[in-house]
Amino acid sequence: MTTGITSRSTSRDRRRAVRAGLCRALVVIPLLAAGRPVPAVDDQIVGEAAADQEGQRQPHMLDLGMNFDANLFEHRGNSWVVRGGPAPPPAAERPPEPLALSRGREMGLRRLERIEAACGIAAEQKRRLVLAVESDVRRFVAEVETTRERYAGHQINMNEPAGQREWHSFQQDVKRCRDQLRDLFDRGSLFATVLTATLDDGQRTCLATEIAARRSFHWRAMVLEATSKLDDSLGLDQRQHDALVKELLSHEPALRTEADMLARDDVNLRRSLVLMVMSECDASRIRAAVSDQQWRMLAVLINQGKAMRSWIEQQGVIEGKP
C-alpha cells in the first residue's frame, strides 16, 4: 500500500511539474522572440499582486489638478466627475495655450456668429467685438489659471475627513469658475458693453427679435415635453392639456438662449423649471381645468417646483440670475 501511495504522489508531482514548465514556456517564448530578459515566474506573480493592491488603492486617491479641467469644461451644473488614481506623468511639452483660453474664445466666437447671422454686422463692428471677446477671455483665463495652480499636483485621500473637506472646497472653486464661464459675455462684460455701443438701432431691434423668437421656441419645447409627461401621470384629456399649455406659454420666463444652455441637457431641470413657472401661474385657472383628483396630484408637483426656485436660479438657466 505504501508503494502505491508513493507512486500516485510521484505521478501528481510529475503532472504539476509539467504544467509549471508549460506556464514558464508561455512566458519565456514571447519574451525571447522580443529579445528581452526573462523574469522569474515568482517575481512576475509578486509584481502582479502589487499592481492589484495598488489598483485597489487608487479609487480613494484623487489628483485635484487632474480633475479640475474635467469638471470645469466637461461637466456643468451639479454634475461632477471623479477620476481616481495618481496623476498622469507630466507631458514633455506644455500645451500651446490653456484650455480655458480655447474654450472661452470658442464660446465668444460662436455667440458673435449668431449675432452676425441675426442682424448683420460690418467688418469694423466685427473687429471691435472680436477684440472685446479676446479681452474678456484673457481676464477669465487669468482667474481660472490662478485657481487651477492651487490644485496642480495636489492629491487627496477621499477616505479621510481632511480629503473630503478639500474635495468640497475644490467643488466650490470649480463652481465659481463654471459661473464665470457661463456669464463670460453677459451683462457687465466688455463684450456686452461694446455690443450695445457698436450696433445701430435697426441691428439692436433685429437682434432682440431673434433672441425673443429663440427663447419662445425653447420654452414651448420644454412646456410640451413636461405636459406630455403630465398627460400620462394625471390622465389629462386634450382640453385639459391645451389649457395647461396655454397658461404656461403665457408665463414665459427669461430663459438664457445660448447654444450651450444647461437646461437642454438636463430633463429633470427642464421639468422642474416648468413646474416652478406653473406655481407662478393663476392657480384658479389651472384648478378649473382639471378634476379634483387631478388637482390634488398636480398641487403636490407644483409645490415641489416652487420649492426648487433657488436651486433652479443657481443653475443659471434664467437671465439675470447668479
C-alpha positions as a Markdown table, in Angstrom:
| # | Residue | x | y | z |
|---|---|---|---|---|
| 1 | Met | 0.0 | 0.0 | 0.0 |
| 2 | Thr | 2.8 | 2.4 | 0.8 |
| 3 | Thr | 4.3 | 1.9 | -2.6 |
| 4 | Gly | 1.0 | 2.6 | -4.3 |
| 5 | Ile | 0.5 | 5.8 | -2.4 |
| 6 | Thr | 4.1 | 6.9 | -3.2 |
| 7 | Ser | 3.6 | 6.1 | -6.9 |
| 8 | Arg | 0.4 | 8.2 | -7.1 |
| 9 | Ser | 2.0 | 11.1 | -5.2 |
| 10 | Thr | 5.0 | 11.0 | -7.6 |
| 11 | Ser | 2.7 | 10.9 | -10.6 |
| 12 | Arg | 0.8 | 14.0 | -9.3 |
| 13 | Asp | 4.1 | 15.8 | -8.7 |
| 14 | Arg | 5.2 | 15.0 | -12.2 |
| 15 | Arg | 2.0 | 16.4 | -13.7 |
| 16 | Arg | 2.4 | 19.5 | -11.6 |
| 17 | Ala | 5.9 | 20.0 | -12.8 |
| 18 | Val | 4.8 | 19.6 | -16.5 |
| 19 | Arg | 2.1 | 22.2 | -16.0 |
| 20 | Ala | 4.6 | 24.6 | -14.4 |
| 21 | Gly | 7.0 | 24.0 | -17.2 |
| 22 | Leu | 4.3 | 24.8 | -19.8 |
| 23 | Cys | 3.4 | 28.1 | -17.9 |
| 24 | Arg | 7.1 | 29.1 | -17.9 |
| 25 | Ala | 7.3 | 28.4 | -21.6 |
| 26 | Leu | 4.3 | 30.6 | -22.3 |
| 27 | Val | 6.1 | 33.4 | -20.5 |
| 28 | Val | 9.5 | 32.8 | -21.9 |
| 29 | Ile | 8.7 | 32.3 | -25.6 |
| 30 | Pro | 7.2 | 35.7 | -26.4 |
| 31 | Leu | 10.0 | 37.4 | -24.4 |
| 32 | Leu | 12.7 | 35.6 | -26.2 |
| 33 | Ala | 11.1 | 36.5 | -29.5 |
| 34 | Ala | 11.2 | 40.1 | -28.4 |
| 35 | Gly | 14.8 | 39.9 | -27.3 |
| 36 | Arg | 14.1 | 40.8 | -23.7 |
| 37 | Pro | 15.3 | 39.2 | -20.5 |
| 38 | Val | 13.1 | 36.6 | -18.9 |
| 39 | Pro | 11.8 | 37.4 | -15.4 |
| 40 | Ala | 11.4 | 34.7 | -12.8 |
| 41 | Val | 7.8 | 33.4 | -12.5 |
| 42 | Asp | 7.8 | 34.2 | -8.8 |
| 43 | Asp | 8.8 | 37.8 | -9.5 |
| 44 | Gln | 6.1 | 38.1 | -12.0 |
| 45 | Ile | 3.5 | 36.9 | -9.6 |
| 46 | Val | 4.7 | 39.3 | -6.9 |
| 47 | Gly | 4.6 | 42.2 | -9.3 |
| 48 | Glu | 1.1 | 41.4 | -10.4 |
| 49 | Ala | -0.1 | 41.2 | -6.8 |
| 50 | Ala | 1.5 | 44.5 | -6.0 |
| 51 | Ala | -0.2 | 46.1 | -9.1 |
| 52 | Asp | -3.6 | 44.7 | -8.0 |
| 53 | Gln | -3.1 | 46.1 | -4.5 |
| 54 | Glu | -2.1 | 49.5 | -6.0 |
| 55 | Gly | -5.1 | 49.5 | -8.2 |
| 56 | Gln | -7.4 | 48.8 | -5.3 |
| 57 | Arg | -5.9 | 51.9 | -3.5 |
| 58 | Gln | -6.3 | 54.2 | -6.4 |
| 59 | Pro | -10.0 | 54.9 | -6.3 |
| 60 | His | -9.5 | 56.6 | -2.9 |
| 61 | Met | -6.8 | 58.9 | -4.1 |
| 62 | Leu | -7.7 | 61.9 | -6.2 |
| 63 | Asp | -5.4 | 64.2 | -8.0 |
| 64 | Leu | -7.3 | 67.5 | -7.9 |
| 65 | Gly | -5.3 | 69.1 | -10.7 |
| 66 | Met | -6.3 | 66.2 | -13.0 |
| 67 | Asn | -9.9 | 66.6 | -12.1 |
| 68 | Phe | -10.0 | 70.4 | -12.5 |
| 69 | Asp | -10.4 | 70.8 | -16.3 |
| 70 | Ala | -12.7 | 67.7 | -16.5 |
| 71 | Asn | -15.2 | 69.2 | -14.0 |
| 72 | Leu | -14.9 | 72.8 | -15.4 |
| 73 | Phe | -15.3 | 72.1 | -19.1 |
| 74 | Glu | -16.9 | 68.6 | -19.4 |
| 75 | His | -19.4 | 68.6 | -16.6 |
| 76 | Arg | -21.6 | 71.6 | -15.6 |
| 77 | Gly | -24.4 | 72.5 | -13.2 |
| 78 | Asn | -24.5 | 70.0 | -10.3 |
| 79 | Ser | -22.8 | 67.3 | -12.4 |
| 80 | Trp | -19.4 | 66.1 | -11.2 |
| 81 | Val | -16.9 | 63.5 | -12.5 |
| 82 | Val | -14.4 | 61.9 | -10.2 |
| 83 | Arg | -11.2 | 60.5 | -11.9 |
| 84 | Gly | -9.3 | 58.4 | -9.3 |
| 85 | Gly | -5.8 | 57.2 | -9.3 |
| 86 | Pro | -2.5 | 59.0 | -9.4 |
| 87 | Ala | -1.8 | 61.9 | -11.7 |
| 88 | Pro | -0.6 | 61.0 | -15.2 |
| 89 | Pro | 3.1 | 61.6 | -15.9 |
| 90 | Pro | 3.8 | 65.2 | -16.9 |
| 91 | Ala | 3.8 | 65.8 | -20.6 |
| 92 | Ala | 7.1 | 66.5 | -22.3 |
| 93 | Glu | 5.7 | 69.8 | -23.6 |
| 94 | Arg | 3.0 | 72.1 | -22.2 |
| 95 | Pro | 0.0 | 72.7 | -24.4 |
| 96 | Pro | 0.4 | 75.8 | -26.6 |
| 97 | Glu | -2.4 | 77.5 | -24.7 |
| 98 | Pro | -4.6 | 76.9 | -21.6 |
| 99 | Leu | -7.8 | 75.0 | -22.2 |
| 100 | Ala | -9.7 | 77.9 | -20.7 |
| 101 | Leu | -8.5 | 80.2 | -23.4 |
| 102 | Ser | -9.6 | 78.0 | -26.3 |
| 103 | Arg | -12.9 | 77.2 | -24.7 |
| 104 | Gly | -13.7 | 80.7 | -23.8 |
| 105 | Arg | -12.7 | 82.0 | -27.2 |
| 106 | Glu | -14.8 | 79.4 | -28.9 |
| 107 | Met | -17.9 | 80.4 | -26.9 |
| 108 | Gly | -17.4 | 84.1 | -27.7 |
| 109 | Leu | -16.9 | 83.5 | -31.4 |
| 110 | Arg | -20.0 | 81.3 | -31.6 |
| 111 | Arg | -22.0 | 84.0 | -30.0 |
| 112 | Leu | -20.6 | 86.5 | -32.4 |
| 113 | Glu | -21.6 | 84.3 | -35.3 |
| 114 | Arg | -25.2 | 84.1 | -34.1 |
| 115 | Ile | -25.3 | 87.9 | -33.7 |
| 116 | Glu | -23.9 | 88.3 | -37.2 |
| 117 | Ala | -26.5 | 86.0 | -38.7 |
| 118 | Ala | -29.3 | 87.7 | -36.8 |
| 119 | Cys | -28.7 | 91.3 | -37.7 |
| 120 | Gly | -25.6 | 91.5 | -40.0 |
| 121 | Ile | -22.6 | 93.5 | -38.9 |
| 122 | Ala | -19.9 | 95.4 | -40.8 |
| 123 | Ala | -16.3 | 94.4 | -40.8 |
| 124 | Glu | -15.3 | 97.2 | -38.4 |
| 125 | Gln | -18.1 | 96.3 | -36.0 |
| 126 | Lys | -16.9 | 92.7 | -36.0 |
| 127 | Arg | -13.3 | 93.7 | -35.4 |
| 128 | Arg | -14.4 | 95.6 | -32.3 |
| 129 | Leu | -16.4 | 92.7 | -31.0 |
| 130 | Val | -13.6 | 90.2 | -31.6 |
| 131 | Leu | -11.3 | 92.3 | -29.6 |
| 132 | Ala | -13.9 | 92.5 | -26.8 |
| 133 | Val | -14.2 | 88.7 | -26.8 |
| 134 | Glu | -10.5 | 88.3 | -26.6 |
| 135 | Ser | -10.2 | 90.8 | -23.7 |
| 136 | Asp | -13.0 | 89.1 | -21.7 |
| 137 | Val | -11.5 | 85.6 | -22.3 |
| 138 | Arg | -8.0 | 86.7 | -21.2 |
| 139 | Arg | -9.4 | 88.1 | -18.0 |
| 140 | Phe | -11.3 | 84.8 | -17.4 |
| 141 | Val | -8.2 | 82.7 | -18.1 |
| 142 | Ala | -6.1 | 84.7 | -15.6 |
| 143 | Glu | -8.6 | 84.0 | -12.9 |
| 144 | Val | -9.1 | 80.3 | -13.8 |
| 145 | Glu | -5.3 | 79.6 | -14.1 |
| 146 | Thr | -4.7 | 81.1 | -10.7 |
| 147 | Thr | -7.3 | 78.7 | -9.2 |
| 148 | Arg | -6.1 | 75.7 | -11.1 |
| 149 | Glu | -2.4 | 76.3 | -10.0 |
| 150 | Arg | -3.7 | 75.9 | -6.4 |
| 151 | Tyr | -4.6 | 72.3 | -7.2 |
| 152 | Ala | -1.9 | 71.3 | -9.7 |
| 153 | Gly | -0.3 | 68.0 | -8.5 |
| 154 | His | -2.3 | 68.1 | -5.2 |
| 155 | Gln | -3.6 | 64.6 | -4.2 |
| 156 | Ile | -6.2 | 63.9 | -1.5 |
| 157 | Asn | -7.4 | 60.7 | 0.2 |
| 158 | Met | -11.2 | 60.6 | 0.0 |
| 159 | Asn | -11.3 | 58.0 | 2.8 |
| 160 | Glu | -10.0 | 60.7 | 5.2 |
| 161 | Pro | -12.1 | 63.6 | 6.6 |
| 162 | Ala | -9.4 | 66.1 | 5.6 |
| 163 | Gly | -9.6 | 64.8 | 2.0 |
| 164 | Gln | -13.3 | 65.1 | 1.9 |
| 165 | Arg | -13.1 | 68.7 | 3.1 |
| 166 | Glu | -10.6 | 69.6 | 0.4 |
| 167 | Trp | -12.9 | 68.0 | -2.2 |
| 168 | His | -15.8 | 70.2 | -1.0 |
| 169 | Ser | -13.6 | 73.3 | -1.2 |
| 170 | Phe | -12.4 | 72.2 | -4.7 |
| 171 | Gln | -16.1 | 71.8 | -5.8 |
| 172 | Gln | -16.8 | 75.4 | -4.6 |
| 173 | Asp | -13.9 | 76.8 | -6.6 |
| 174 | Val | -14.9 | 74.9 | -9.7 |
| 175 | Lys | -18.5 | 76.0 | -9.4 |
| 176 | Arg | -17.3 | 79.6 | -9.2 |
| 177 | Cys | -15.2 | 79.1 | -12.4 |
| 178 | Arg | -18.2 | 77.5 | -14.1 |
| 179 | Asp | -20.4 | 80.5 | -13.3 |
| 180 | Gln | -17.7 | 82.8 | -14.6 |
| 181 | Leu | -17.5 | 80.8 | -17.8 |
| 182 | Arg | -21.3 | 80.8 | -18.2 |
| 183 | Asp | -21.6 | 84.6 | -17.7 |
| 184 | Leu | -18.4 | 85.4 | -19.6 |
| 185 | Phe | -20.1 | 87.6 | -22.2 |
| 186 | Asp | -23.2 | 88.6 | -20.4 |
| 187 | Arg | -24.2 | 91.9 | -18.7 |
| 188 | Gly | -21.2 | 93.6 | -17.2 |
| 189 | Ser | -18.7 | 92.1 | -19.7 |
| 190 | Leu | -16.7 | 94.2 | -22.1 |
| 191 | Phe | -18.3 | 92.3 | -24.9 |
| 192 | Ala | -21.8 | 93.3 | -23.8 |
| 193 | Thr | -20.8 | 96.9 | -23.4 |
| 194 | Val | -19.1 | 97.1 | -26.8 |
| 195 | Leu | -22.1 | 95.3 | -28.4 |
| 196 | Thr | -24.6 | 97.9 | -27.2 |
| 197 | Ala | -22.4 | 100.7 | -28.3 |
| 198 | Thr | -21.5 | 99.2 | -31.7 |
| 199 | Leu | -24.9 | 98.1 | -33.1 |
| 200 | Asp | -27.2 | 100.7 | -34.5 |
| 201 | Asp | -30.9 | 100.9 | -33.7 |
| 202 | Gly | -32.0 | 98.6 | -36.5 |
| 203 | Gln | -29.4 | 96.0 | -35.6 |
| 204 | Arg | -30.4 | 96.0 | -32.0 |
| 205 | Thr | -34.1 | 95.6 | -32.9 |
| 206 | Cys | -33.3 | 92.6 | -35.2 |
| 207 | Leu | -31.1 | 91.0 | -32.5 |
| 208 | Ala | -33.8 | 91.4 | -29.8 |
| 209 | Thr | -36.4 | 89.9 | -32.1 |
| 210 | Glu | -34.2 | 86.9 | -32.9 |
| 211 | Ile | -33.4 | 86.3 | -29.2 |
| 212 | Ala | -37.1 | 86.5 | -28.3 |
| 213 | Ala | -38.0 | 84.0 | -31.0 |
| 214 | Arg | -35.4 | 81.6 | -29.9 |
| 215 | Arg | -36.5 | 81.9 | -26.3 |
| 216 | Ser | -40.1 | 81.2 | -27.2 |
| 217 | Phe | -39.1 | 78.2 | -29.2 |
| 218 | His | -37.1 | 76.6 | -26.4 |
| 219 | Trp | -39.8 | 77.4 | -23.8 |
| 220 | Arg | -42.5 | 75.9 | -25.9 |
| 221 | Ala | -40.4 | 72.7 | -26.3 |
| 222 | Met | -40.0 | 72.5 | -22.6 |
| 223 | Val | -43.7 | 73.0 | -21.9 |
| 224 | Leu | -44.8 | 70.4 | -24.4 |
| 225 | Glu | -42.3 | 67.9 | -23.0 |
| 226 | Ala | -43.4 | 68.4 | -19.4 |
| 227 | Thr | -47.1 | 68.5 | -20.2 |
| 228 | Ser | -46.9 | 65.3 | -22.2 |
| 229 | Lys | -45.5 | 63.6 | -19.0 |
| 230 | Leu | -48.4 | 65.1 | -17.0 |
| 231 | Asp | -50.8 | 63.6 | -19.6 |
| 232 | Asp | -49.5 | 60.2 | -18.7 |
| 233 | Ser | -49.4 | 60.6 | -14.9 |
| 234 | Leu | -52.6 | 62.6 | -14.4 |
| 235 | Gly | -54.7 | 61.2 | -17.3 |
| 236 | Leu | -55.3 | 64.6 | -19.0 |
| 237 | Asp | -57.6 | 64.9 | -21.9 |
| 238 | Gln | -56.9 | 67.2 | -24.9 |
| 239 | Arg | -58.9 | 70.1 | -23.5 |
| 240 | Gln | -57.1 | 69.9 | -20.1 |
| 241 | His | -53.7 | 69.6 | -21.9 |
| 242 | Asp | -54.3 | 72.6 | -24.1 |
| 243 | Ala | -55.4 | 74.7 | -21.1 |
| 244 | Leu | -52.2 | 73.9 | -19.2 |
| 245 | Val | -50.1 | 74.6 | -22.3 |
| 246 | Lys | -51.8 | 77.9 | -22.9 |
| 247 | Glu | -51.3 | 79.1 | -19.3 |
| 248 | Leu | -47.6 | 78.1 | -19.2 |
| 249 | Leu | -46.8 | 79.7 | -22.5 |
| 250 | Ser | -48.3 | 83.0 | -21.3 |
| 251 | His | -45.8 | 83.0 | -18.4 |
| 252 | Glu | -42.6 | 82.6 | -20.5 |
| 253 | Pro | -39.5 | 83.1 | -18.3 |
| 254 | Ala | -36.4 | 85.0 | -19.4 |
| 255 | Leu | -34.5 | 81.9 | -20.5 |
| 256 | Arg | -30.9 | 82.1 | -21.5 |
| 257 | Thr | -30.8 | 81.4 | -25.2 |
| 258 | Glu | -27.1 | 80.4 | -25.8 |
| 259 | Ala | -26.5 | 77.2 | -27.7 |
| 260 | Asp | -24.8 | 75.5 | -24.7 |
| 261 | Met | -27.6 | 76.3 | -22.3 |
| 262 | Leu | -27.6 | 73.7 | -19.5 |
| 263 | Ala | -31.3 | 73.0 | -19.5 |
| 264 | Arg | -31.1 | 71.4 | -22.9 |
| 265 | Asp | -29.1 | 68.6 | -21.4 |
| 266 | Asp | -31.0 | 68.0 | -18.2 |
| 267 | Val | -34.5 | 66.7 | -18.4 |
| 268 | Asn | -35.0 | 67.0 | -14.6 |
| 269 | Leu | -34.0 | 70.6 | -14.7 |
| 270 | Arg | -36.4 | 71.3 | -17.6 |
| 271 | Arg | -39.3 | 69.6 | -15.8 |
| 272 | Ser | -38.6 | 71.5 | -12.5 |
| 273 | Leu | -38.4 | 74.7 | -14.4 |
| 274 | Val | -41.8 | 74.2 | -15.9 |
| 275 | Leu | -43.3 | 73.2 | -12.5 |
| 276 | Met | -41.8 | 76.3 | -11.0 |
| 277 | Val | -43.3 | 78.6 | -13.6 |
| 278 | Met | -46.7 | 76.7 | -13.1 |
| 279 | Ser | -46.5 | 77.7 | -9.4 |
| 280 | Glu | -46.5 | 81.4 | -10.5 |
| 281 | Cys | -49.5 | 81.0 | -12.9 |
| 282 | Asp | -53.1 | 81.8 | -11.9 |
| 283 | Ala | -53.9 | 78.8 | -9.7 |
| 284 | Ser | -57.7 | 79.2 | -10.2 |
| 285 | Arg | -57.3 | 78.8 | -14.0 |
| 286 | Ile | -55.3 | 75.6 | -13.6 |
| 287 | Arg | -57.7 | 74.3 | -10.9 |
| 288 | Ala | -60.7 | 74.9 | -13.1 |
| 289 | Ala | -59.1 | 72.9 | -16.0 |
| 290 | Val | -58.6 | 69.7 | -14.0 |
| 291 | Ser | -60.7 | 67.4 | -11.8 |
| 292 | Asp | -60.5 | 67.3 | -8.0 |
| 293 | Gln | -58.3 | 64.2 | -8.0 |
| 294 | Gln | -56.0 | 65.6 | -10.8 |
| 295 | Trp | -55.7 | 68.8 | -8.9 |
| 296 | Arg | -54.6 | 67.1 | -5.7 |
| 297 | Met | -51.8 | 65.3 | -7.6 |
| 298 | Leu | -50.9 | 68.4 | -9.6 |
| 299 | Ala | -50.7 | 70.6 | -6.5 |
| 300 | Val | -48.0 | 68.4 | -5.0 |
| 301 | Leu | -45.9 | 68.7 | -8.1 |
| 302 | Ile | -46.4 | 72.5 | -8.2 |
| 303 | Asn | -45.3 | 72.8 | -4.6 |
| 304 | Gln | -42.2 | 70.8 | -5.5 |
| 305 | Gly | -41.4 | 73.1 | -8.4 |
| 306 | Lys | -41.9 | 76.2 | -6.2 |
| 307 | Ala | -39.6 | 74.8 | -3.5 |
| 308 | Met | -36.8 | 74.4 | -6.2 |
| 309 | Arg | -36.8 | 78.0 | -7.3 |
| 310 | Ser | -33.5 | 78.8 | -5.5 |
| 311 | Trp | -31.8 | 75.7 | -7.0 |
| 312 | Ile | -33.1 | 76.5 | -10.5 |
| 313 | Glu | -31.9 | 80.0 | -10.4 |
| 314 | Gln | -28.4 | 78.8 | -9.3 |
| 315 | Gln | -28.2 | 76.7 | -12.4 |
| 316 | Gly | -28.1 | 79.9 | -14.5 |
| 317 | Val | -30.8 | 79.0 | -16.9 |
| 318 | Ile | -32.7 | 82.3 | -16.4 |
| 319 | Glu | -31.1 | 85.6 | -17.4 |
| 320 | Gly | -30.0 | 87.9 | -14.7 |
| 321 | Lys | -29.7 | 85.2 | -12.1 |
| 322 | Pro | -26.5 | 84.0 | -10.4 |
